Amino acid sequence: MKDDYDAVLAAAPIPYCMWKSALIVAIQSFLLGYSYTCLNSCLITGDNKSSSDCFNKTDDTCPKGTIYNDINLSTVEAQLATTLTIVGAWAGCLMGSLPAEKYGRKTAVLGNNLCFIVGAAIAATGNVYGLFIGKLISGVGVGVASVVPPVLLSEIATAETRGTITTLHQAVLTLAIFTASVLGYGMVTYVSHGWQYVQAFEAFPAVVMLLLYRQVPESPKWLLANTAQEYMNNRRSAGTADAENSPRTVNILTQSMILGDKDQVDLITSTNNINSNALSSQLSIHSDSGISRPSLSSIGISNYQEVVDLLRKLRPAENFHFNVDREILSLLADAKKDAAISENAPTWAEVFACRKAVVIGCGLMFFQAITGVNSVFFYSTTIFNLAGFSQSIIGTAIVGAVNFLVTLLSTHLIDKFGRKVL
């Protein structure tokens, strides 16, 4: 029965509501890619290859909308503006998980839009200090967007659709990089002060996402996590309480049975002389038929109805009887494991004890970065311009298009050949 159910679930199409919710969440992924690279296409000079000539209006070949027409940026200052985005992203990466764990993935994602809105508004003011401050604030948003949206996408998806749904993050990110170059070409080449419009555009997707806040789902796993954490906290004392005078003990015992915590069930029943079989029968808990919904909702599982409504909206509905309680049990079990792990979090010494895995993982990231691909995304327009290209932003757009198309191809090949082969 389990295999048949899993096979039907795997074959069921991803419902429209899941796609819609995932695409709205992926607006953050778009903002990540756009904010990260939108300054690139604005850093272009004329034939003299001099930013000061653009500012002093002594080079007629400078594009109408280049940033150098309005701000006399030196090479170091231009690099500093880009670096501040990276510094902000580093800080955002470190901070992003804190609000996501405390207030929820949805709240963290929606709140992060403020970083992009404020950062874009300040960066587009037209002075060097506004540019620095704006890029730093936007960078914080970039860091948070690199951490929280992928987690939310993975947690709203089923195990069978997780690969497809989570690839949206990278696909939309690379689409944003391409969009930034195309928009930069139009604005910087043909519109006076176009660089300011390119920076200000960053706020538009963030505002759209805030307007669609009702369509942003919360993570069902996070909604159930507090129950699992409370269970882990309460289970320590449940075994020594007086069962006849403590409904709380019976409640913890019931949750232990539902979560499959056999050791805790044995401890409580032996200590308090409780007949677990009788309790199981009373609560309609049967190993062959699952657990009835009243049993789950009546033992104090937090946010139960909210999770039920959310899962029914995100899961297949047509010609398929989705077992809500079954997934809730699976989510509760995962949350319980996470809570247990958090109580015994490994130290850095224990992490580095797995030296081979750490070296391989960090090495892959290091060699990916050392190839200089990030420098290309940050300064490709400048590089093409110095190389003598008359339309250097078009070169940047081609790089963005290739990056996006190869990302789409790789997402298909991952499912076919696996991550290790690629």
QUIDA-V674580 format. One record per helix or strand. SS is the DSSP state (h for helix, s for strand). FROM is the first residue (numbers start at 1). TO is the last residue. If there is no record, write none. Layout:
SS;FROM;TO
SS;FROM;TO
//
This chain:
h;2;11
h;16;25
h;27;37
h;40;42
h;51;55
h;67;69
h;75;103
h;105;123
h;128;156
h;162;190
h;194;200
h;202;211
h;213;215
h;220;238
h;243;245
h;247;259
h;262;272
h;276;282
s;285;286
s;290;291
h;293;297
h;304;314
h;324;343
h;348;353
h;355;370
h;373;386
h;392;417
//
